Amino acid sequence: MATLPEKATHRQTRTFNRQLVLRAVYDQAQISRAEIARRTGLTRTSVSALISALLEDGLVEEVGRGPSTGGKAPILIRVRPDARHAIGLDLGDTTFSGALVDLRGRVVASARMPVSGRNGIDAVAAVLDLISELLRRNGTSPLLGVGIGAPGVVDSRTGTVRWAVGLDWEQLPLDSLVRERLGVPVVVANDSQAAALAEITYGSVPWRSNLVVIRVARGVGAGIILDGKLHQGDGAGAGEIGHMTLVRAADPAAAQCHCGRSGCLETVASMGAMVAAAKRLAPRIADEDALVDAFHRGDDVARGVVERGAEALGDGIAALISVLNVGQILLIGPATRLGPAWLAAVRRQAERSALPLLARDATIDLGEARENDVVIGASAMLITRELGLSLVR
Ligand SMILES: [Zn+2]
């Protein structure tokens, strides 16, 4: 009996070291055993044993020899991208989209499902159908599981969608519903938070341990990373900045928000709101493409609407900077197509509204434009969790 805790501790140490080694390989295109030992602080013997186990599991492979540093040229190791697949889903407004993704975040196959008008348990059935479709298309790579990016307030610790108004979901245990039906590991996250994780997992912009990634799409939401970890808050609603009230409800400019209130940030700053506002003034600006084109052409209507949206977003960012004192803000999502002029307007307003000392320290930049960002991010959450690849660097 007395030996049990010791064995358990030994097993934990081995699991921890294995994840450390896998992370070191994952972080590099290819790496030698000696370099892994140097980066992880483990002995050469331990690293060799752990790499042997990873080779046996097929997670890594040897890819020839690197340059010699005097002695024998070292064998290089890399992650086998196709060793496992994950499924990522984006439960968008009118369409659910999903993809089979490899360990490097590359899409292997994708599928879409129109869901206009489907909500409640019917929308859950659509989720299961879409996953089944992607499962059918998976080849021989073992499936790690399913990551789901859902709109609304989502508690990814319990896999519960606490509230998603468009889908008419309240306290929906989506994680266990999918897990029980399909028998695979599942992670459920807010769509903006998932997209933020795609940015920091696969994006090329260097990120610091405190940052906020804001996604401006049909709505506005953020992933808040503090000390290298996604901060979800006590009720999983951290980052729901789209529903900060920036226009007083009594103001005639305060538009109705789908959350039931009026004057929310996303009624002005989201791509959806900017398109709607432009369309009211100039019916030819009927969709996102038309708005982006008109804005780049210098069209007055488009400029007015986008500048108003950028100002509201700048005010929202100033509030975040004041509360969190984060030094790095990245903007992602379809609105980044509005480019440097939009970014400049956002920066200008954030500087005007935040405490000058804090505003000076903060950078606001565009992240990497990425189609499928929610799908990729949701699968990244699943992959990093299942393989124990902590996002902390
Ligand atoms: Zn709202």
Residues whose N, C-alpha, C, O or C-beta is under 5 A from the ligand:
A	BS01	ZN	G242 H243 C257 C259 C264
